[in-house]
């Protein structure tokens, strides 16, 4: 899927995905509470938080 198609499916401003992918640049953008959910939905994916074993008992 192209960046333009992803922007369209997620209802984001044209060019937003490109800016997220170039976050290190001066014009980069980050994902937040308003942009992450529609982007994930447009991609058909979810994020799961799982504990990482640190090797020590809690």
N, C-alpha and C positions, 0 to 999 in steps of 0.2 A: 504494500500500500504506500502510495506517495505521501509526502508530508502535507501536500495540499489536500488530498483526500481525507487524511486523518483530521486535519483542522476542520474540514467541512462536516465530517461525521460526528465529531466531538462538539461542534458548535463553537469552536474557538476562532479567534480573529485570524485571518489569513496570515501565514508566516510565523505563527506562534510556535509550532512544533520545531521549526528550524531554529528559532531562538533558544528553545529548551535544549536542543541537541548541541548548541554552541554556547552553553552556559558560561564558559570560562572567558568569553569575549566581553567587550565593553557593552555590547547590546544584548547580551544573553539574558534569559529569563529562567526562573525556577518554577517548579510545580508547587502548588499550594492547595488549600482547601477548596477553592473554587474551580481549579483547573484539573487536578488529579482525577477526581471521580469521573467526569465525562470522558477524559482521555482513556482511562482504564476500560470504561464501558464500550467506547468506540473500538478498542483493540480486542474486546471480548476476553479480558483477563481480570484477575483479582490479585491482591497482595495478601499474603498470609504471614503473620508474625509468629515465628517459632523460636523457642529457647535454644540458645547455643551452649553446649556443654563447655564449661570453663575448666573442667578437670578437678574441681574441688566441691566438696559437699556444702550444702547450704543449711 
